[in-house]
Amino acid sequence: MARRMGTDDMDPNAELSATRAALAAEHAAVYGYGVAGAAAGDGGAGPELRQAWSGHRSRRDALVRRIRDLGGEPPAAAAGYALPFEVTDDASALALAAELETRVAAVYADLVRSSGGDARREAAVALREAAVLAARWHGRAVAFPGVAEHAAPGDPAGRTAGGNGTDHTARPHPPAGVTAVPGAASGQD
C-alpha cells in the first residue's frame, strides 16, 4: 500500500525551489497583466484584468515573505519580459491573461507537490484561482490545470515555457513563459 507523504517528508530544498519558481511566475504575471490591462483600457475587460493584476501582486508579495521564511533569497523581477505575441486590444489582452494563468497554474501545481501544511493549502488555492481565471479568459477549462502530462493535445496546459509540450517540471523554466528583455526599463510593477 502506498504511503501518503506528510509534511515531515517534504524536502525543504524542493519547496524553496518551487516557491522561487512560483515567485518568478508571479513577477512575470504582474508584468504581463500590466500590459494586458493597459491594452484593454478602461472599458471592456480592463477592470477585470486590473483586478487579476492586483491579485498577482498580493501573491507575489506573500511568496517573497515565504521564501525569506524558508531561509532563501527571493529572486527579483526582471526589468522587462518578452511577451509571446503583440497585445493591442481586449482580445489579445485576454489571450495573454489566459496564457499567463495557464503557466502560473503549472508552477503552483509544482508547489503543491513540493510543499506541505499551510504552504500546500495556499498553493492549492493559488492553483485553483489560476485555473478558474485561465478558464474564464480562454472560455474553456482543462481537466487537470497545471499538470501538463495530463493535458489533452492542443490544451493550453500541455504547453510549456518552450511551447514544445515537454515536461516543465524536469528543469527550471522561464517564469510564465516569458524571458527578460535586455535594456528594458527597470521596475517591479
PyRosetta script that sets phi, psi and omega in degrees:
from pyrosetta import init, pose_from_sequence

init()
pose = pose_from_sequence("MARRMGTDDMDPNAELSATRAALAAEHAAVYGYGVAGAAAGDGGAGPELRQAWSGHRSRRDALVRRIRDLGGEPPAAAAGYALPFEVTDDASALALAAELETRVAAVYADLVRSSGGDARREAAVALREAAVLAARWHGRAVAFPGVAEHAAPGDPAGRTAGGNGTDHTARPHPPAGVTAVPGAASGQD")
pose.set_psi(1, 135.6)
pose.set_omega(1, -178.9)
pose.set_phi(2, -71.2)
pose.set_psi(2, 139.1)
pose.set_omega(2, 178.6)
pose.set_phi(3, -91.7)
pose.set_psi(3, 135.1)
pose.set_omega(3, 178.6)
pose.set_phi(4, -77.9)
pose.set_psi(4, 133.5)
pose.set_omega(4, -178.6)
pose.set_phi(5, -74.8)
pose.set_psi(5, 128.1)
pose.set_omega(5, 179.4)
pose.set_phi(6, -103.1)
pose.set_psi(6, 175.7)
pose.set_omega(6, -179.4)
pose.set_phi(7, -58.6)
pose.set_psi(7, -36.5)
pose.set_omega(7, -179.4)
pose.set_phi(8, -67.5)
pose.set_psi(8, -21.6)
pose.set_omega(8, -179.6)
pose.set_phi(9, -86.6)
pose.set_psi(9, -4.5)
pose.set_omega(9, -176.1)
pose.set_phi(10, -70.6)
pose.set_psi(10, 140.1)
pose.set_omega(10, 175.3)
pose.set_phi(11, -86.8)
pose.set_psi(11, 113.1)
pose.set_omega(11, -177.2)
pose.set_phi(12, -61.0)
pose.set_psi(12, -30.5)
pose.set_omega(12, 178.0)
pose.set_phi(13, -69.2)
pose.set_psi(13, -38.1)
pose.set_omega(13, 177.5)
pose.set_phi(14, -66.3)
pose.set_psi(14, -41.0)
pose.set_omega(14, 178.4)
pose.set_phi(15, -64.0)
pose.set_psi(15, -44.6)
pose.set_omega(15, 179.1)
pose.set_phi(16, -62.4)
pose.set_psi(16, -44.0)
pose.set_omega(16, 179.0)
pose.set_phi(17, -61.8)
pose.set_psi(17, -44.9)
pose.set_omega(17, 179.7)
pose.set_phi(18, -67.3)
pose.set_psi(18, -35.0)
pose.set_omega(18, 178.1)
pose.set_phi(19, -69.0)
pose.set_psi(19, -39.7)
pose.set_omega(19, 176.2)
pose.set_phi(20, -64.0)
pose.set_psi(20, -39.5)
pose.set_omega(20, 177.5)
pose.set_phi(21, -64.7)
pose.set_psi(21, -39.4)
pose.set_omega(21, 177.7)
pose.set_phi(22, -64.2)
pose.set_psi(22, -40.4)
pose.set_omega(22, 177.6)
pose.set_phi(23, -64.1)
pose.set_psi(23, -43.4)
pose.set_omega(23, 178.4)
pose.set_phi(24, -60.2)
pose.set_psi(24, -40.6)
pose.set_omega(24, 177.7)
pose.set_phi(25, -66.0)
pose.set_psi(25, -38.4)
pose.set_omega(25, 178.5)
pose.set_phi(26, -67.7)
pose.set_psi(26, -38.2)
pose.set_omega(26, 174.9)
pose.set_phi(27, -57.0)
pose.set_psi(27, -47.1)
pose.set_omega(27, -179.5)
pose.set_phi(28, -65.6)
pose.set_psi(28, -38.5)
pose.set_omega(28, 179.5)
pose.set_phi(29, -65.5)
pose.set_psi(29, -41.3)
pose.set_omega(29, 177.2)
pose.set_phi(30, -58.7)
pose.set_psi(30, -46.2)
pose.set_omega(30, 178.5)
pose.set_phi(31, -62.8)
pose.set_psi(31, -50.4)
pose.set_omega(31, -177.3)
pose.set_phi(32, -61.7)
pose.set_psi(32, -41.1)
pose.set_omega(32, 178.1)
pose.set_phi(33, -68.5)
pose.set_psi(33, -30.4)
pose.set_omega(33, 174.1)
pose.set_phi(34, -61.5)
pose.set_psi(34, -44.0)
pose.set_omega(34, 178.0)
pose.set_phi(35, -65.7)
pose.set_psi(35, -46.4)
pose.set_omega(35, -178.2)
pose.set_phi(36, -62.4)
pose.set_psi(36, -44.2)
pose.set_omega(36, -179.9)
pose.set_phi(37, -63.9)
pose.set_psi(37, -39.1)
pose.set_omega(37, 178.4)
pose.set_phi(38, -67.1)
pose.set_psi(38, -40.5)
pose.set_omega(38, -179.9)
pose.set_phi(39, -67.5)
pose.set_psi(39, -35.1)
pose.set_omega(39, -178.6)
pose.set_phi(40, -75.9)
pose.set_psi(40, -26.3)
pose.set_omega(40, 179.5)
pose.set_phi(41, 75.3)
pose.set_psi(41, -160.2)
pose.set_omega(41, -175.6)
pose.set_phi(42, -85.0)
pose.set_psi(42, -19.5)
pose.set_omega(42, 179.9)
pose.set_phi(43, -99.7)
pose.set_psi(43, -172.8)
pose.set_omega(43, 175.4)
pose.set_phi(44, 55.3)
pose.set_psi(44, -126.5)
pose.set_omega(44, -175.2)
pose.set_phi(45, -83.9)
pose.set_psi(45, -8.2)
pose.set_omega(45, -175.1)
pose.set_phi(46, -49.2)
pose.set_psi(46, -52.8)
pose.set_omega(46, -178.7)
pose.set_phi(47, -60.8)
pose.set_psi(47, -40.0)
pose.set_omega(47, 179.2)
pose.set_phi(48, -67.5)
pose.set_psi(48, -38.4)
pose.set_omega(48, 178.6)
pose.set_phi(49, -66.0)
pose.set_psi(49, -39.2)
pose.set_omega(49, 178.7)
pose.set_phi(50, -68.6)
pose.set_psi(50, -33.1)
pose.set_omega(50, 175.6)
pose.set_phi(51, -65.3)
pose.set_psi(51, -43.1)
pose.set_omega(51, 177.3)
pose.set_phi(52, -64.1)
pose.set_psi(52, -40.0)
pose.set_omega(52, 176.9)
pose.set_phi(53, -56.0)
pose.set_psi(53, -45.3)
pose.set_omega(53, -180.0)
pose.set_phi(54, -62.7)
pose.set_psi(54, -40.1)
pose.set_omega(54, 177.7)
pose.set_phi(55, -63.1)
pose.set_psi(55, -39.3)
pose.set_omega(55, 178.2)
pose.set_phi(56, -69.0)
pose.set_psi(56, -34.8)
pose.set_omega(56, 175.7)
pose.set_phi(57, -62.0)
pose.set_psi(57, -42.6)
pose.set_omega(57, 178.8)
pose.set_phi(58, -63.8)
pose.set_psi(58, -44.1)
pose.set_omega(58, 178.2)
pose.set_phi(59, -63.6)
pose.set_psi(59, -41.5)
pose.set_omega(59, 178.2)
pose.set_phi(60, -57.1)
pose.set_psi(60, -47.7)
pose.set_omega(60, -178.6)
pose.set_phi(61, -64.3)
pose.set_psi(61, -38.6)
pose.set_omega(61, 177.6)
pose.set_phi(62, -65.5)
pose.set_psi(62, -38.9)
pose.set_omega(62, 178.6)
pose.set_phi(63, -67.0)
pose.set_psi(63, -35.9)
pose.set_omega(63, 175.5)
pose.set_phi(64, -58.3)
pose.set_psi(64, -47.4)
pose.set_omega(64, 179.4)
pose.set_phi(65, -62.9)
pose.set_psi(65, -42.0)
pose.set_omega(65, -178.3)
pose.set_phi(66, -63.4)
pose.set_psi(66, -42.3)
pose.set_omega(66, 178.9)
pose.set_phi(67, -62.1)
pose.set_psi(67, -42.0)
pose.set_omega(67, 177.6)
pose.set_phi(68, -64.6)
pose.set_psi(68, -39.1)
pose.set_omega(68, 177.0)
pose.set_phi(69, -62.2)
pose.set_psi(69, -32.0)
pose.set_omega(69, 178.3)
pose.set_phi(70, -81.8)
pose.set_psi(70, -1.0)
pose.set_omega(70, 178.6)
pose.set_phi(71, 87.6)
pose.set_psi(71, 14.5)
pose.set_omega(71, -178.8)
pose.set_phi(72, -104.5)
pose.set_psi(72, 173.7)
pose.set_omega(72, 175.9)
pose.set_phi(73, -106.8)
pose.set_psi(73, 120.5)
pose.set_omega(73, -178.5)
pose.set_phi(74, -66.7)
pose.set_psi(74, 136.3)
pose.set_omega(74, 176.2)
pose.set_phi(75, -70.0)
pose.set_psi(75, 140.8)
pose.set_omega(75, 177.7)
pose.set_phi(76, -78.8)
pose.set_psi(76, 157.6)
pose.set_omega(76, 174.8)
pose.set_phi(77, -68.7)
pose.set_psi(77, 148.3)
pose.set_omega(77, 173.2)
pose.set_phi(78, -69.1)
pose.set_psi(78, 159.5)
pose.set_omega(78, 178.6)
pose.set_phi(79, -65.0)
pose.set_psi(79, -29.2)
pose.set_omega(79, 178.6)
pose.set_phi(80, -163.7)
pose.set_psi(80, 166.4)
pose.set_omega(80, -178.6)
pose.set_phi(81, -132.8)
pose.set_psi(81, 140.3)
pose.set_omega(81, 174.7)
pose.set_phi(82, -80.6)
pose.set_psi(82, 129.3)
pose.set_omega(82, -179.6)
pose.set_phi(83, -89.1)
pose.set_psi(83, 154.1)
pose.set_omega(83, -176.9)
pose.set_phi(84, -71.1)
pose.set_psi(84, -15.6)
pose.set_omega(84, 178.9)
pose.set_phi(85, -164.1)
pose.set_psi(85, 168.1)
pose.set_omega(85, -179.9)
pose.set_phi(86, -71.5)
pose.set_psi(86, 137.5)
pose.set_omega(86, -179.1)
pose.set_phi(87, -117.0)
pose.set_psi(87, 110.3)
pose.set_omega(87, -173.3)
pose.set_phi(88, -129.9)
pose.set_psi(88, -10.6)
pose.set_omega(88, -175.3)
pose.set_phi(89, -154.7)
pose.set_psi(89, -178.3)
pose.set_omega(89, -179.7)
pose.set_phi(90, -55.8)
pose.set_psi(90, -45.6)
pose.set_omega(90, -176.1)
pose.set_phi(91, -62.2)
pose.set_psi(91, -47.9)
pose.set_omega(91, -179.7)
pose.set_phi(92, -71.7)
pose.set_psi(92, -30.1)
pose.set_omega(92, 176.1)
pose.set_phi(93, -64.9)
pose.set_psi(93, -42.7)
pose.set_omega(93, 178.4)
pose.set_phi(94, -67.9)
pose.set_psi(94, -37.4)
pose.set_omega(94, 177.6)
pose.set_phi(95, -63.5)
pose.set_psi(95, -41.3)
pose.set_omega(95, 177.3)
pose.set_phi(96, -64.6)
pose.set_psi(96, -45.0)
pose.set_omega(96, 179.5)
pose.set_phi(97, -59.2)
pose.set_psi(97, -41.4)
pose.set_omega(97, 178.7)
pose.set_phi(98, -62.8)
pose.set_psi(98, -43.1)
pose.set_omega(98, 179.3)
pose.set_phi(99, -64.2)
pose.set_psi(99, -43.8)
pose.set_omega(99, 178.7)
pose.set_phi(100, -60.0)
pose.set_psi(100, -46.7)
pose.set_omega(100, -177.9)
pose.set_phi(101, -65.9)
pose.set_psi(101, -38.2)
pose.set_omega(101, 178.0)
pose.set_phi(102, -60.7)
pose.set_psi(102, -42.8)
pose.set_omega(102, -178.5)
pose.set_phi(103, -75.8)
pose.set_psi(103, -34.4)
pose.set_omega(103, 175.0)
pose.set_phi(104, -64.4)
pose.set_psi(104, -40.3)
pose.set_omega(104, 178.4)
pose.set_phi(105, -58.0)
pose.set_psi(105, -38.1)
pose.set_omega(105, -179.3)
pose.set_phi(106, -62.6)
pose.set_psi(106, -42.8)
pose.set_omega(106, -179.2)
pose.set_phi(107, -72.8)
pose.set_psi(107, -31.6)
pose.set_omega(107, 176.0)
pose.set_phi(108, -71.2)
pose.set_psi(108, -31.4)
pose.set_omega(108, 173.6)
pose.set_phi(109, -61.8)
pose.set_psi(109, -40.8)
pose.set_omega(109, 175.9)
pose.set_phi(110, -63.1)
pose.set_psi(110, -40.6)
pose.set_omega(110, -179.5)
pose.set_phi(111, -68.1)
pose.set_psi(111, -38.0)
pose.set_omega(111, 175.4)
pose.set_phi(112, -58.3)
pose.set_psi(112, -44.6)
pose.set_omega(112, -178.7)
pose.set_phi(113, -66.3)
pose.set_psi(113, -31.0)
pose.set_omega(113, -171.8)
pose.set_phi(114, -98.1)
pose.set_psi(114, -3.0)
pose.set_omega(114, -174.9)
pose.set_phi(115, -126.1)
pose.set_psi(115, 175.9)
pose.set_omega(115, 179.1)
pose.set_phi(116, -143.2)
pose.set_psi(116, 173.6)
pose.set_omega(116, 175.2)
pose.set_phi(117, 59.5)
pose.set_psi(117, -138.7)
pose.set_omega(117, -178.5)
pose.set_phi(118, -61.4)
pose.set_psi(118, -37.1)
pose.set_omega(118, 180.0)
pose.set_phi(119, -62.8)
pose.set_psi(119, -39.8)
pose.set_omega(119, 178.3)
pose.set_phi(120, -66.6)
pose.set_psi(120, -43.0)
pose.set_omega(120, 178.6)
pose.set_phi(121, -61.3)
pose.set_psi(121, -44.4)
pose.set_omega(121, 179.3)
pose.set_phi(122, -64.1)
pose.set_psi(122, -40.1)
pose.set_omega(122, 178.1)
pose.set_phi(123, -66.1)
pose.set_psi(123, -38.5)
pose.set_omega(123, 178.7)
pose.set_phi(124, -66.1)
pose.set_psi(124, -38.7)
pose.set_omega(124, 176.3)
pose.set_phi(125, -64.4)
pose.set_psi(125, -43.4)
pose.set_omega(125, 178.8)
pose.set_phi(126, -63.7)
pose.set_psi(126, -40.8)
pose.set_omega(126, 176.9)
pose.set_phi(127, -61.1)
pose.set_psi(127, -46.8)
pose.set_omega(127, 179.5)
pose.set_phi(128, -61.1)
pose.set_psi(128, -44.7)
pose.set_omega(128, -179.6)
pose.set_phi(129, -64.7)
pose.set_psi(129, -40.1)
pose.set_omega(129, 177.4)
pose.set_phi(130, -64.3)
pose.set_psi(130, -41.0)
pose.set_omega(130, 179.8)
pose.set_phi(131, -65.4)
pose.set_psi(131, -40.2)
pose.set_omega(131, 178.9)
pose.set_phi(132, -64.7)
pose.set_psi(132, -45.6)
pose.set_omega(132, 179.0)
pose.set_phi(133, -66.3)
pose.set_psi(133, -40.3)
pose.set_omega(133, 177.8)
pose.set_phi(134, -60.5)
pose.set_psi(134, -43.2)
pose.set_omega(134, 178.5)
pose.set_phi(135, -64.3)
pose.set_psi(135, -39.6)
pose.set_omega(135, 179.2)
pose.set_phi(136, -63.0)
pose.set_psi(136, -49.1)
pose.set_omega(136, -176.9)
pose.set_phi(137, -71.5)
pose.set_psi(137, -37.3)
pose.set_omega(137, 178.9)
pose.set_phi(138, -73.8)
pose.set_psi(138, -31.4)
pose.set_omega(138, -173.6)
pose.set_phi(139, 87.5)
pose.set_psi(139, 7.6)
pose.set_omega(139, 177.9)
pose.set_phi(140, -157.5)
pose.set_psi(140, 159.2)
pose.set_omega(140, -179.3)
pose.set_phi(141, -108.1)
pose.set_psi(141, 162.9)
pose.set_omega(141, 173.2)
pose.set_phi(142, -112.2)
pose.set_psi(142, 151.1)
pose.set_omega(142, -175.6)
pose.set_phi(143, -64.5)
pose.set_psi(143, -42.0)
pose.set_omega(143, -177.3)
pose.set_phi(144, -126.7)
pose.set_psi(144, 79.5)
pose.set_omega(144, -177.4)
pose.set_phi(145, -61.0)
pose.set_psi(145, 135.2)
pose.set_omega(145, 177.6)
pose.set_phi(146, 83.1)
pose.set_psi(146, -2.0)
pose.set_omega(146, -177.5)
pose.set_phi(147, -119.2)
pose.set_psi(147, 91.7)
pose.set_omega(147, -173.0)
pose.set_phi(148, -60.5)
pose.set_psi(148, -34.8)
pose.set_omega(148, -176.5)
pose.set_phi(149, -69.3)
pose.set_psi(149, -13.5)
pose.set_omega(149, 177.7)
pose.set_phi(150, -106.3)
pose.set_psi(150, 0.1)
pose.set_omega(150, -179.1)
pose.set_phi(151, -76.3)
pose.set_psi(151, 143.3)
pose.set_omega(151, 176.0)
pose.set_phi(152, -72.2)
pose.set_psi(152, 152.2)
pose.set_omega(152, 177.2)
pose.set_phi(153, -54.7)
pose.set_psi(153, 133.4)
pose.set_omega(153, -179.7)
pose.set_phi(154, 90.0)
pose.set_psi(154, -12.7)
pose.set_omega(154, 176.7)
pose.set_phi(155, -72.0)
pose.set_psi(155, 145.0)
pose.set_omega(155, -179.5)
pose.set_phi(156, -62.9)
pose.set_psi(156, -27.2)
pose.set_omega(156, 179.5)
pose.set_phi(157, -69.0)
pose.set_psi(157, -17.9)
pose.set_omega(157, 179.3)
pose.set_phi(158, -80.4)
pose.set_psi(158, -10.4)
pose.set_omega(158, 178.4)
pose.set_phi(159, -87.7)
pose.set_psi(159, 151.8)
pose.set_omega(159, 178.4)
pose.set_phi(160, -123.3)
pose.set_psi(160, -175.8)
pose.set_omega(160, -179.8)
pose.set_phi(161, -53.7)
pose.set_psi(161, -37.0)
pose.set_omega(161, 179.3)
pose.set_phi(162, -86.8)
pose.set_psi(162, -9.0)
pose.set_omega(162, 178.1)
pose.set_phi(163, 73.0)
pose.set_psi(163, 14.2)
pose.set_omega(163, -174.6)
pose.set_phi(164, -104.5)
pose.set_psi(164, 5.1)
pose.set_omega(164, 176.7)
pose.set_phi(165, 79.0)
pose.set_psi(165, 10.0)
pose.set_omega(165, 178.7)
pose.set_phi(166, -80.7)
pose.set_psi(166, 164.5)
pose.set_omega(166, -178.1)
pose.set_phi(167, -67.2)
pose.set_psi(167, 117.1)
pose.set_omega(167, -178.4)
pose.set_phi(168, -77.4)
pose.set_psi(168, -12.8)
pose.set_omega(168, -175.1)
pose.set_phi(169, -86.4)
pose.set_psi(169, -10.9)
pose.set_omega(169, -174.0)
pose.set_phi(170, -77.2)
pose.set_psi(170, -20.1)
pose.set_omega(170, -176.8)
pose.set_phi(171, -153.5)
pose.set_psi(171, 160.5)
pose.set_omega(171, 176.0)
pose.set_phi(172, -60.9)
pose.set_psi(172, 149.5)
pose.set_omega(172, 179.4)
pose.set_phi(173, -139.4)
pose.set_psi(173, 160.7)
pose.set_omega(173, -179.3)
pose.set_phi(174, -60.1)
pose.set_psi(174, 145.3)
pose.set_omega(174, -179.6)
pose.set_phi(175, -61.8)
pose.set_psi(175, 127.4)
pose.set_omega(175, 176.1)
pose.set_phi(176, 47.4)
pose.set_psi(176, 29.6)
pose.set_omega(176, 172.3)
pose.set_phi(177, 75.9)
pose.set_psi(177, 15.5)
pose.set_omega(177, 179.4)
pose.set_phi(178, -123.7)
pose.set_psi(178, 157.1)
pose.set_omega(178, -177.0)
pose.set_phi(179, -120.7)
pose.set_psi(179, 162.8)
pose.set_omega(179, -179.5)
pose.set_phi(180, -65.2)
pose.set_psi(180, 144.5)
pose.set_omega(180, 177.2)
pose.set_phi(181, -102.4)
pose.set_psi(181, 112.4)
pose.set_omega(181, -179.3)
pose.set_phi(182, -59.7)
pose.set_psi(182, 137.8)
pose.set_omega(182, 175.5)
pose.set_phi(183, 79.8)
pose.set_psi(183, 4.2)
pose.set_omega(183, 179.2)
pose.set_phi(184, -72.8)
pose.set_psi(184, 156.7)
pose.set_omega(184, 179.4)
pose.set_phi(185, -63.1)
pose.set_psi(185, 147.8)
pose.set_omega(185, -178.4)
pose.set_phi(186, -81.5)
pose.set_psi(186, 151.8)
pose.set_omega(186, 175.0)
pose.set_phi(187, 157.2)
pose.set_psi(187, 153.4)
pose.set_omega(187, -179.4)
pose.set_phi(188, -89.7)
pose.set_psi(188, -31.5)
pose.set_omega(188, -174.7)
pose.set_phi(189, -116.3)
pose.dump_pdb("model.pdb")
